[in-house]
Amino acid sequence: MRVRANFIKSALVTTAVSLSLAGGVTANDEVQKLISDSKNWAIPTGDYANTRFSKLNQINKDNVKKLQVKWTFSTGVLRGHEGGPLVIGDVMYVHAPFPNTVYALDLNNDGKILWKYEPKQDANVIPIMCCDTVNRGVAYGDGKVILNQADTTVVALDAKTGKVMWSVKNGEDTAGGKGESGTSAPMVFKDKVLVGISGGEFGVRGHVTAYNLKDGSVAWKAYSTGPDAETLMDGEKTTHLGKPVGKDSGVSSWEGEQWKQGGGTTWGWYAFDPKLNLVYYGTGNPSTWNPVQRPGDNKWSMTIFARDADTGMAKWVYQMTPHDEWDFDGVNEMILVDGMDISGQKRDVLVHFDRNGFAYTMDRGNGELLVAKKYDPAVNWATEVVMDPKSKEYGRPQVVAKYSTQQNGEDTNTTGVCPAALGTKDQQPATYSPKTGLFYVPTNHVCMDYEPYQVGYTAGQPYVGATVSMYPAPNSHGGMGNFIAWDAAKGEIVWSKPEQFSVWSGALSTDGDVIFYGTLEGYIKAVDKDGKELYKFKTPSGIIGNINTFEHKGKQYVAVLSGVGGWAGIGLAGGLLGAEGAAAWQQAVAGQKAPTEEEKSISTAGLGAVGGYAALADYTTLGGQLTVFGLPD
């Protein structure tokens, strides 16, 4: 889902180094070189494989307990700070939520501001940004810093001066009139930059666009739903679990012309494999949240796409949650690993931790499904994903009738669904360590009640059609999160570390045998490969940013943005914890279906998150700060 609203106010990791081989197909030389030097953090996900692993090891499991704050920087914005800074040589590029300020900081001069860019945007975009005014970061390439603004304007800034080099409109309406917004971090690959769109809760039809890095012209654009000519699919050559998808599958799987407001937005993370010349990403929920209103599988929402990097043509797809009934977006990152041992056979794989609570391991060349297992024992909406290629149900989750909002029908409250709509994991990225062969995953341990209702589509207005309330998974440790280690070859949890609230930060693993993550209360934590806590420090606000590391003048540093918000923190960030704010949100979203009882109005505001995370206000408050850690001098 996205944009979500406040509506009112020893497998080898396929890093860019190992991927740069290959038959004449190479990534952008400048970016490739920067990624291969671990002193930098040159793209938002650390490398093209989205591993978030660093080869730096000066900070290690033995000395991490000595970490101390080296310097801080205020962004000047009090909303949810997702994503993280880039480090290119001696310069750090820091972004902020709306109004999407970008700073270039001089690492040689105590973080002196080299330049600042603050776009002028129509404030009408704020009310249509669901689940906070977040931005997940900037990209770098060809001497440019690329920003995907909230109003869907994509700008390329001169990395040395901050001057606008080119600017394009990624959406149809930069004033929010279509419900479109920009929250995702772009990805630079080869001579292009890939940008998605947000707005699934407004009936926005999702797409990704590859712009030419040189001048911002469109190289290709691919929709998630619609006819083959617009989804860039070939009914005979594009495959789903090894079989051709058929002609215009993005239309025939919808009733009438519902695909035109079909959702499937693309606000997550993107991966790139130069050897195969493929880019990978996932699509979000179908619109509306009321499944009764949209019969069919609703292709290609909730889908993993593998597309040719040059043309955008889809090579293969896999729809994880056909006819989604719970808002289980599929936008979470795809992590690429070479040579994983699957049942005694080495496979180059893609690993994806979906919102629906299943973790998928797939052959990234042909889309073969290798493993599909629950990565939280609380997941109950489906019993399994069918793995028998001979079965008509191959690849489909087996839905439990008790938890089916479709089967239970409109105006019926389906209770006890696990996970909640925000998923066992939302966009917060996991990390993979080639040293252990394990994935370290920030997760939500949250369930929900879900009541769908009829809703009409009007451009630029909420198109949700469900009332949701969230709470910790029953009969468990009492908290709302776990930080886990996952074996993707076997589909097994290796260990799990409970947390009081969802772990909403992106994780980081290093050659120093340390794994970092942040908590909604504001702690940055370091654990060893067995999950033992080695260090923690409380930053000024809750952490929903992604932790990264870099080296400068021979010393390793760790950096993180703190600033509570996002979907989990929307109550705080959007002022929805009080009766007045919650009631206004409900009227904007639900209209006549808005709850009249004050307690229910507050608890179901923010698409259900406000009540579930109300206690967060006892532990943290709004902020917007970069904190940089290092070892003692």
C-alpha positions as CSV (number, residue, x, y, z in Angstrom):
1,M,0.0,0.0,0.0
2,R,1.1,3.6,-0.4
3,V,0.7,6.3,-0.3
4,R,-1.0,5.9,3.1
5,A,-2.6,8.7,4.7
6,N,-2.6,11.1,7.5
7,F,-5.2,12.6,5.1
8,I,-5.4,15.6,7.3
9,K,-2.3,17.1,8.4
10,S,28.2,-19.6,2.0
11,A,26.5,-18.3,-0.6
12,L,28.1,-15.2,-2.2
13,V,26.2,-11.9,-1.9
14,T,25.6,-10.4,-5.3
15,T,27.0,-7.1,-4.6
16,A,27.6,-4.6,-7.4
17,V,31.2,-5.8,-7.4
18,S,30.3,-9.4,-8.2
19,L,27.6,-8.4,-10.5
20,S,29.8,-6.3,-12.8
21,L,30.9,-9.2,-14.9
22,A,28.9,-10.2,-17.8
23,G,28.6,-10.3,-21.4
24,G,28.9,-6.6,-22.3
25,V,26.2,-5.6,-19.8
26,T,27.6,-3.3,-17.2
27,A,26.1,-0.9,-14.7
28,N,26.8,2.8,-14.7
29,D,30.6,2.8,-14.4
30,E,30.7,5.6,-11.9
31,V,28.1,4.1,-9.6
32,Q,29.6,0.7,-9.9
33,K,33.0,2.0,-8.8
34,L,31.5,3.8,-5.9
35,I,29.5,0.8,-4.7
36,S,32.6,-1.4,-4.9
37,D,34.4,0.8,-2.4
38,S,32.9,0.1,1.0
39,K,34.1,3.5,2.3
40,N,31.0,4.9,0.5
41,W,27.3,4.2,0.9
42,A,26.5,5.1,-2.7
43,I,22.9,3.8,-3.2
44,P,20.1,3.7,-0.7
45,T,20.2,-0.1,-0.4
46,G,24.0,-0.4,-0.2
47,D,24.3,-2.4,-3.4
48,Y,22.3,-3.4,-6.4
49,A,21.5,-6.7,-4.7
50,N,19.8,-4.9,-1.7
51,T,21.9,-6.9,0.8
52,R,22.7,-3.9,3.1
53,F,26.0,-5.7,3.9
54,S,29.2,-3.7,4.4
55,K,32.8,-5.1,4.1
56,L,33.9,-2.6,6.7
57,N,35.1,-4.3,9.9
58,Q,36.9,-1.7,12.0
59,I,33.7,-1.7,14.2
60,N,33.3,-5.3,15.3
61,K,31.5,-7.5,17.8
62,D,34.3,-7.0,20.3
63,N,34.5,-3.2,20.3
64,V,31.0,-2.1,19.2
65,K,30.1,-1.6,22.9
66,K,32.5,1.4,22.8
67,L,30.5,3.3,20.2
68,Q,29.9,6.9,20.9
69,V,28.1,9.8,19.2
70,K,30.5,11.7,17.0
71,W,28.2,14.3,15.6
72,T,24.6,15.1,14.9
73,F,22.6,17.1,12.4
74,S,19.0,18.3,12.6
75,T,16.9,18.1,9.4
76,G,14.5,20.8,10.7
77,V,11.5,18.6,9.9
78,L,9.2,16.9,12.5
79,R,7.7,14.0,10.6
80,G,8.7,10.4,9.8
81,H,12.3,10.0,8.6
82,E,12.5,6.8,6.6
83,G,15.5,5.9,4.4
84,G,19.1,7.1,5.1
85,P,21.9,9.3,3.9
86,L,24.3,8.6,1.0
87,V,28.0,9.0,1.4
88,I,30.0,9.8,-1.7
89,G,33.7,10.4,-0.9
90,D,33.9,13.4,1.5
91,V,30.3,14.4,1.1
92,M,27.1,13.1,2.8
93,Y,23.7,13.7,1.2
94,V,20.9,13.9,3.8
95,H,17.2,14.0,2.8
96,A,14.1,14.8,4.9
97,P,10.3,14.2,4.7
98,F,8.1,16.8,3.1
99,P,9.1,19.4,2.1
100,N,11.9,17.0,0.9
101,T,14.8,19.1,1.8
102,V,18.2,17.8,0.7
103,Y,21.5,18.8,2.3
104,A,25.1,18.2,1.1
105,L,27.3,18.0,4.2
106,D,31.1,18.4,4.2
107,L,32.7,15.4,6.1
108,N,36.0,17.3,6.1
109,N,34.6,20.2,7.9
110,D,32.4,19.0,10.8
111,G,29.4,18.5,8.5
112,K,29.3,22.0,7.2
113,I,26.4,22.6,4.8
114,L,27.8,22.8,1.3
115,W,24.4,23.3,-0.2
116,K,20.7,23.0,0.6
117,Y,17.8,22.3,-1.8
118,E,14.2,22.8,-0.6
119,P,11.7,22.4,-3.4
120,K,8.5,24.5,-3.5
121,Q,5.6,22.1,-3.6
122,D,1.8,22.4,-3.4
123,A,0.8,21.8,0.2
124,N,-2.3,20.0,-1.1
125,V,-0.1,16.9,-1.6
126,I,0.2,16.5,2.2
127,P,-3.4,15.3,2.9
128,I,-3.1,12.6,0.2
129,M,0.1,11.1,1.7
130,C,-1.1,8.1,3.6
131,C,0.8,7.0,6.6
132,D,2.9,10.1,6.8
133,T,4.9,12.5,4.5
134,V,7.9,10.1,4.3
135,N,10.6,10.0,1.7
136,R,13.0,7.0,1.5
137,G,16.0,8.7,0.1
138,V,17.9,10.1,-2.8
139,A,20.0,8.3,-5.5
140,Y,23.3,9.3,-7.1
141,G,24.8,8.9,-10.6
142,D,26.5,10.9,-13.3
143,G,27.4,13.6,-10.9
144,K,23.8,14.1,-10.0
145,V,21.7,13.6,-6.9
146,I,18.2,12.3,-7.8
147,L,15.2,13.2,-5.6
148,N,11.7,11.8,-6.0
149,Q,9.5,14.6,-4.4
150,A,6.2,14.2,-2.6
151,D,4.4,15.9,-5.5
152,T,5.8,13.3,-7.9
153,T,8.3,15.7,-9.4
154,V,11.6,14.0,-10.0
155,V,14.6,16.3,-10.0
156,A,18.3,15.8,-10.8
157,L,20.5,18.1,-8.7
158,D,24.2,18.9,-9.4
159,A,26.0,17.0,-6.7
160,K,28.5,19.8,-6.3
161,T,26.2,22.8,-6.2
162,G,22.6,21.6,-5.7
163,K,21.5,23.3,-8.9
164,V,18.6,21.7,-10.7
165,M,19.9,20.0,-13.8
166,W,16.6,18.6,-15.0
167,S,13.1,18.1,-13.7
168,V,10.2,15.9,-14.8
169,K,6.6,15.1,-13.7
170,N,6.3,11.4,-12.7
171,G,2.6,11.7,-11.9
172,E,-0.3,13.4,-13.8
173,D,-1.0,16.0,-11.1
174,T,1.6,17.6,-8.8
175,A,-1.1,19.2,-6.7
176,G,-2.5,15.9,-5.4
177,G,-5.7,16.0,-7.6
178,K,-5.2,12.4,-8.7
179,G,-4.1,11.1,-5.3
180,E,-0.6,10.5,-6.6
181,S,2.5,11.1,-4.5
182,G,6.2,10.2,-4.4
183,T,7.7,8.4,-1.4
184,S,10.2,5.9,-2.9
185,A,13.9,6.2,-3.3
186,P,15.0,6.1,-7.0
187,M,17.5,3.6,-8.2
188,V,20.2,4.6,-10.7
189,F,21.3,1.7,-13.0
190,K,23.3,1.8,-16.3
191,D,22.4,5.1,-17.9
192,K,18.9,5.3,-16.3
193,V,17.1,6.1,-13.1
194,L,14.1,4.0,-12.0
195,V,11.2,5.8,-10.2
196,G,7.9,4.4,-8.9
197,I,4.6,6.0,-7.8
198,S,2.5,6.0,-4.6
199,G,-1.2,6.3,-4.0
200,G,-2.9,2.9,-3.9
201,E,-5.4,4.2,-1.3
202,F,-6.6,6.7,-3.9
203,G,-7.1,4.4,-6.8
204,V,-3.8,5.4,-8.4
205,R,-2.8,3.0,-11.2
206,G,0.8,1.9,-10.4
207,H,3.7,2.2,-12.7
208,V,7.5,2.4,-12.8
209,T,9.4,4.7,-15.2
210,A,13.0,4.5,-16.3
211,Y,14.3,8.0,-17.1
212,N,17.5,8.7,-19.0
213,L,20.0,9.9,-16.4
214,K,21.5,12.5,-18.8
215,D,18.4,14.6,-19.4
216,G,15.3,13.1,-17.7
217,S,13.7,11.9,-20.9
218,V,11.6,8.7,-20.6
219,A,13.4,5.5,-21.7
220,W,10.4,3.3,-20.8
221,K,7.3,3.2,-18.6
222,A,5.5,0.1,-17.4
223,Y,2.1,0.0,-15.6
224,S,1.2,-2.7,-13.1
225,T,-2.3,-3.2,-14.5
226,G,-3.9,-2.9,-18.0
227,P,-3.2,-4.2,-21.5
228,D,0.1,-5.8,-22.5
229,A,1.1,-2.7,-24.5
230,E,1.0,-0.7,-21.2
231,T,2.3,-3.3,-18.8
232,L,5.1,-4.1,-21.2
233,M,4.3,-7.8,-21.2
234,D,4.2,-10.4,-23.9
235,G,1.4,-12.9,-23.4
236,E,3.5,-15.7,-24.9
237,K,7.0,-14.9,-23.6
238,T,6.3,-13.4,-20.2
239,T,5.9,-16.2,-17.7
240,H,4.3,-16.8,-14.4
241,L,5.7,-19.9,-12.6
242,G,7.0,-21.1,-16.0
243,K,3.8,-20.7,-18.0
244,P,2.9,-17.9,-20.4
245,V,0.7,-15.2,-18.7
246,G,-1.6,-15.0,-21.7
247,K,-2.8,-11.9,-23.6
248,D,-3.8,-8.8,-21.7
249,S,-3.8,-10.6,-18.3
250,G,-3.7,-7.2,-16.6
251,V,-7.2,-6.5,-17.9
252,S,-9.0,-9.9,-18.0
253,S,-8.3,-10.6,-14.3
254,W,-10.4,-7.5,-13.4
255,E,-14.1,-6.8,-13.7
256,G,-14.9,-4.3,-16.5
257,E,-12.5,-1.3,-16.4
258,Q,-11.6,-1.5,-12.7
259,W,-7.9,-2.0,-13.7
260,K,-7.8,1.7,-14.4
261,Q,-8.0,2.4,-10.7
262,G,-6.3,-0.8,-9.9
263,G,-3.6,0.2,-7.5
264,G,-0.5,-1.9,-7.7
265,T,1.6,1.1,-6.8
266,T,5.4,0.8,-6.7
267,W,6.7,2.7,-3.7
268,G,9.2,0.1,-2.5
269,W,12.7,-0.8,-3.3
270,Y,14.4,-1.9,-6.6
271,A,17.2,-4.4,-7.3
272,F,19.3,-4.8,-10.4
273,D,21.3,-7.8,-11.8
274,P,23.7,-6.6,-14.5
275,K,24.6,-10.2,-15.4
276,L,21.0,-10.9,-16.4
277,N,20.2,-7.3,-17.2
278,L,17.1,-7.5,-15.1
279,V,15.5,-5.1,-12.6
280,Y,13.3,-6.4,-9.9
281,Y,10.6,-4.8,-7.8
282,G,7.2,-5.5,-6.2
283,T,3.7,-4.0,-6.7
284,G,1.3,-2.9,-4.0
285,N,-2.3,-3.6,-3.1
286,P,-5.2,-3.5,-5.5
287,S,-7.7,-0.7,-5.1
288,T,-10.1,-0.7,-3.2
289,W,-9.5,-2.5,0.2
290,N,-12.9,-4.0,-0.2
291,P,-12.3,-7.2,-2.1
292,V,-16.0,-7.8,-2.8
293,Q,-16.0,-4.8,-5.2
294,R,-13.2,-6.2,-7.4
295,P,-13.7,-9.8,-8.4
296,G,-10.8,-11.7,-10.0
297,D,-7.1,-12.1,-9.3
298,N,-6.5,-8.4,-9.9
299,K,-3.3,-8.9,-11.9
300,W,-0.6,-7.6,-11.6
301,S,-1.0,-6.1,-8.1
302,M,0.8,-7.9,-5.3
303,T,3.4,-9.1,-7.8
304,I,7.2,-9.5,-8.2
305,F,8.3,-8.2,-11.6
306,A,11.5,-9.1,-13.4
307,R,12.0,-6.6,-16.3
308,D,14.6,-6.1,-19.0
309,A,16.7,-3.1,-17.9
310,D,16.9,-1.7,-21.4
311,T,13.4,-2.1,-22.7
312,G,11.3,-2.6,-19.6
313,M,9.7,-5.8,-21.0
314,A,8.7,-8.2,-18.3
315,K,10.5,-11.5,-18.4
316,W,8.7,-13.1,-15.6
317,V,6.2,-12.3,-12.9
318,Y,4.9,-13.9,-9.7
319,Q,1.7,-12.8,-7.9
320,M,2.1,-13.6,-4.2
321,T,-1.4,-12.7,-3.0
322,P,-4.0,-13.0,-5.8
323,H,-7.2,-11.0,-5.1
324,D,-5.7,-9.5,-2.0
325,E,-8.3,-9.2,0.8
326,W,-6.1,-7.7,3.6
327,D,-3.8,-5.0,2.0
328,F,-0.7,-7.2,1.9
329,D,1.3,-5.0,-0.5
330,G,4.2,-6.8,-2.3
331,V,6.6,-3.8,-2.5
332,N,9.2,-5.0,0.0
333,E,12.8,-5.3,-1.3
334,M,14.2,-8.2,-3.4
335,I,17.5,-9.4,-2.1
336,L,19.8,-11.1,-4.6
337,V,22.2,-13.9,-3.6
338,D,24.4,-16.0,-5.8
339,G,25.0,-19.7,-5.4
340,M,22.6,-20.5,-2.6
341,D,22.4,-24.2,-1.8
342,I,18.8,-25.3,-2.3
343,S,18.4,-29.0,-1.7
344,G,22.0,-29.7,-2.8
345,Q,21.8,-27.5,-6.0
346,K,23.5,-24.1,-6.3
347,R,21.0,-21.4,-7.4
348,D,21.2,-17.7,-8.1
349,V,18.2,-16.5,-6.1
350,L,15.9,-13.7,-5.2
351,V,14.7,-13.6,-1.6
352,H,11.6,-11.5,-0.7
353,F,10.0,-11.1,2.7
354,D,6.4,-10.2,1.8
355,R,3.9,-8.2,3.8
356,N,1.6,-11.3,3.7
357,G,3.9,-13.1,6.2
358,F,5.5,-15.5,3.7
359,A,9.2,-15.4,2.8
360,Y,9.9,-16.4,-0.8
361,T,13.1,-17.8,-2.3
362,M,13.0,-17.8,-6.1
363,D,15.3,-18.5,-9.1
364,R,15.8,-14.9,-10.2
365,G,16.5,-16.0,-13.8
366,N,13.3,-17.7,-14.6
367,G,11.0,-17.0,-11.6
368,E,10.8,-20.6,-10.3
369,L,9.4,-20.8,-6.8
370,L,11.9,-22.6,-4.6
371,V,10.8,-21.9,-1.0
372,A,7.7,-20.2,0.5
373,K,7.4,-20.3,4.3
374,K,5.9,-18.2,7.1
375,Y,8.5,-16.0,8.8
376,D,6.3,-15.4,11.8
377,P,4.4,-18.3,13.5
378,A,1.5,-16.0,14.2
379,V,0.6,-15.8,10.4
380,N,-2.9,-17.4,10.1
381,W,-4.7,-16.1,7.0
382,A,-3.4,-18.9,4.9
383,T,-2.1,-22.4,5.8
384,E,0.6,-22.6,3.1
385,V,1.7,-21.8,-0.4
386,V,1.2,-24.8,-2.7
387,M,4.6,-25.9,-4.0
388,D,3.6,-28.8,-6.3
389,P,4.0,-27.6,-10.0
390,K,1.5,-30.2,-11.1
391,S,-1.3,-28.7,-8.9
392,K,-3.8,-26.2,-10.3
393,E,-3.1,-24.2,-7.1
394,Y,0.7,-24.1,-7.6
395,G,2.1,-20.9,-6.1
396,R,-1.2,-19.8,-4.5
397,P,-1.7,-19.3,-0.8
398,Q,-4.4,-21.5,0.7
399,V,-6.7,-19.0,2.3
400,V,-8.4,-19.9,5.7
401,A,-12.1,-19.1,5.4
402,K,-12.4,-17.8,8.9
403,Y,-9.9,-15.0,8.0
404,S,-11.2,-14.3,4.5
405,T,-12.7,-10.8,4.3
406,Q,-14.1,-11.7,0.8
407,Q,-15.9,-14.8,2.1
408,N,-17.2,-13.1,5.2
409,G,-18.5,-10.2,3.1
410,E,-19.1,-6.5,3.3
411,D,-20.0,-4.9,6.6
412,T,-18.7,-7.9,8.5
413,N,-15.9,-7.5,10.9
414,T,-13.3,-10.3,10.3
415,T,-11.4,-10.6,13.5
416,G,-8.0,-12.0,14.5
417,V,-6.3,-11.8,11.1
418,C,-2.5,-12.2,11.4
419,P,-0.6,-10.3,10.2
420,A,-2.3,-6.9,10.2
421,A,-2.4,-4.8,7.0
422,L,1.0,-3.4,7.7
423,G,2.3,-6.9,7.3
424,T,4.8,-9.2,9.0
425,K,7.3,-6.7,7.5
426,D,6.5,-3.4,5.8
427,Q,9.1,-1.5,3.6
428,Q,11.8,-1.6,6.3
429,P,14.6,-3.5,4.5
430,A,16.3,-6.7,5.8
431,T,20.0,-7.4,5.5
432,Y,21.9,-10.4,4.3
433,S,25.3,-11.5,5.5
434,P,27.5,-13.7,3.2
435,K,29.5,-14.6,6.3
436,T,26.7,-16.4,8.0
437,G,24.4,-17.1,5.0
438,L,21.5,-15.7,7.0
439,F,19.1,-12.8,6.5
440,Y,18.4,-10.5,9.5
441,V,14.8,-9.2,9.3
442,P,13.0,-6.4,11.1
443,T,9.4,-7.6,11.6
444,N,6.0,-6.6,12.9
445,H,4.2,-9.0,15.3
446,V,0.7,-7.5,14.8
447,C,-2.8,-8.8,14.1
448,M,-6.0,-7.0,13.1
449,D,-9.8,-6.8,12.7
450,Y,-10.9,-5.9,9.2
451,E,-14.3,-4.7,8.1
452,P,-14.8,-3.9,4.3
453,Y,-17.5,-1.6,3.1
454,Q,-18.7,-0.2,-0.3
455,V,-16.8,2.8,-1.5
456,G,-17.0,4.9,-4.7
457,Y,-14.1,6.2,-6.7
458,T,-13.5,9.9,-7.1
459,A,-10.1,11.1,-8.4
460,G,-8.0,12.5,-5.6
461,Q,-10.3,11.2,-2.8
462,P,-9.6,8.3,-0.5
463,Y,-10.6,4.9,-2.0
464,V,-10.1,2.7,1.0
465,G,-13.3,0.9,1.8
466,A,-12.4,-0.8,5.1
467,T,-12.2,-0.1,8.8
468,V,-9.2,-1.7,10.5
469,S,-7.9,-2.0,14.1
470,M,-4.6,-3.5,15.1
471,Y,-3.1,-5.1,18.2
472,P,-0.2,-7.3,19.3
473,A,-0.3,-10.9,18.2
474,P,-2.3,-12.8,20.9
475,N,-0.8,-15.5,23.1
476,S,2.8,-14.3,22.4
477,H,5.5,-12.2,24.1
478,G,3.2,-9.2,24.4
479,G,5.2,-7.0,22.1
480,M,4.5,-5.9,18.6
481,G,7.8,-6.8,16.9
482,N,10.7,-9.3,16.5
483,F,14.1,-9.0,15.0
484,I,14.8,-12.4,13.4
485,A,17.5,-14.4,11.7
486,W,16.2,-16.3,8.7
487,D,17.6,-19.3,6.7
488,A,16.2,-18.7,3.2
489,A,17.3,-22.0,1.8
490,K,15.3,-23.9,4.3
491,G,12.6,-21.4,5.1
492,E,13.3,-21.4,8.8
493,I,13.6,-18.9,11.7
494,V,17.1,-19.4,13.2
495,W,16.5,-17.1,16.2
496,S,14.1,-14.3,17.1
497,K,14.6,-11.3,19.4
498,P,11.3,-9.9,20.8
499,E,10.7,-6.1,20.8
500,Q,8.0,-4.0,22.5
501,F,7.1,-2.3,19.2
502,S,7.5,-3.2,15.5
503,V,11.0,-3.0,14.3
504,W,10.5,-0.4,11.6
505,S,14.1,0.4,10.7
506,G,16.2,-1.0,7.9
507,A,18.9,-3.3,9.2
508,L,22.7,-3.4,8.5
509,S,25.2,-6.3,8.7
510,T,28.9,-6.0,8.5
511,D,32.2,-7.9,8.1
512,G,32.8,-7.0,11.7
513,D,30.2,-9.7,12.7
514,V,27.7,-7.0,13.9
515,I,24.1,-6.5,12.9
516,F,22.4,-3.2,13.5
517,Y,18.8,-2.2,13.7
518,G,16.6,0.6,15.2
519,T,13.5,0.6,17.3
520,L,10.3,2.7,17.3
521,E,11.2,4.0,20.8
522,G,14.4,5.4,19.3
523,Y,17.1,2.9,20.2
524,I,19.9,1.9,17.8
525,K,20.9,-1.6,18.7
526,A,23.8,-3.9,17.8
527,V,23.6,-7.7,18.1
528,D,26.0,-10.5,17.2
529,K,25.3,-13.3,14.7
530,D,23.4,-15.2,17.5
531,G,21.2,-12.3,18.4
532,K,23.0,-11.4,21.6
533,E,22.7,-7.6,22.3
534,L,26.1,-5.9,22.3
535,Y,25.2,-2.2,22.3
536,K,22.2,0.2,22.4
537,F,21.8,3.9,22.5
538,K,18.6,6.0,22.6
539,T,18.4,8.7,19.9
540,P,16.1,11.7,20.3
541,S,13.2,10.2,18.4
542,G,11.8,6.9,17.2
543,I,13.9,5.2,14.4
544,I,12.2,4.3,11.2
545,G,15.2,5.1,9.1
546,N,17.7,2.6,7.6
547,I,21.1,2.2,9.3
548,N,24.2,2.5,7.2
549,T,28.0,2.7,7.6
550,F,30.9,4.4,5.9
551,E,34.6,5.2,6.3
552,H,36.2,8.6,6.4
553,K,39.8,9.4,6.9
554,G,40.5,5.9,8.0
555,K,37.7,5.6,10.5
556,Q,34.5,3.7,10.3
557,Y,31.2,5.3,11.2
558,V,27.6,4.2,11.6
559,A,24.7,6.6,10.7
560,V,21.0,6.7,11.2
561,L,18.1,9.1,10.9
562,S,15.7,9.2,13.8
563,G,12.2,10.8,13.6
564,V,9.2,8.8,14.5
565,G,6.4,8.5,12.0
566,G,5.5,6.3,9.1
567,W,2.5,4.1,9.3
568,A,3.3,2.7,12.7
569,G,4.0,6.2,14.1
570,I,1.2,8.1,12.3
571,G,-0.7,8.8,15.5
572,L,2.2,10.9,16.7
573,A,3.3,12.3,13.4
574,G,-0.1,13.2,12.2
575,G,-1.7,14.4,15.4
576,L,-4.3,11.5,15.4
577,L,-4.0,10.5,19.1
578,G,-6.7,13.0,20.1
579,A,-10.4,12.9,19.5
580,E,-10.4,16.0,17.2
581,G,-7.6,14.8,14.9
582,A,-8.9,11.3,14.7
583,A,-12.5,12.4,13.9
584,A,-11.3,14.7,11.1
585,W,-9.2,11.8,9.6
586,Q,-12.2,9.5,9.8
587,Q,-14.5,12.0,8.1
588,A,-12.0,12.5,5.3
589,V,-11.4,8.8,4.7
590,A,-14.6,7.0,5.7
591,G,-17.3,9.7,5.4
592,Q,-20.7,8.2,6.4
593,K,-18.9,5.1,7.6
594,A,-16.8,7.1,10.1
595,P,-17.1,5.6,13.6
596,T,-19.1,7.8,16.0
597,E,-17.7,6.4,19.2
598,E,-14.6,8.5,20.3
599,E,-12.6,5.4,21.4
600,K,-13.2,3.5,18.1
601,S,-12.6,6.7,16.1
602,I,-9.1,7.1,17.6
603,S,-8.2,3.4,17.6
604,T,-9.1,2.9,13.9
605,A,-7.6,6.1,12.7
606,G,-4.4,6.0,10.5
607,L,-5.8,2.9,8.7
608,G,-5.9,1.1,12.0
609,A,-2.4,1.9,13.3
610,V,-3.2,4.6,15.8
611,G,-4.8,2.4,18.5
612,G,-2.2,-0.3,18.1
613,Y,0.7,2.0,18.6
614,A,-0.9,4.5,21.0
615,A,1.6,3.5,23.8
616,L,4.5,4.7,21.6
617,A,3.7,8.3,22.8
618,D,4.9,7.2,26.3
619,Y,8.4,6.4,25.0
620,T,9.3,9.0,22.3
621,T,8.2,12.2,20.6
622,L,8.6,13.9,17.2
623,G,12.1,14.7,15.9
624,G,14.3,14.9,12.9
625,Q,17.9,14.1,13.5
626,L,20.9,12.4,11.9
627,T,23.2,10.7,14.4
628,V,26.7,9.5,13.5
629,F,28.5,7.0,15.7
630,G,32.1,6.0,15.9
631,L,34.7,4.4,18.1
632,P,36.7,6.6,20.6
633,D,39.6,8.5,19.1
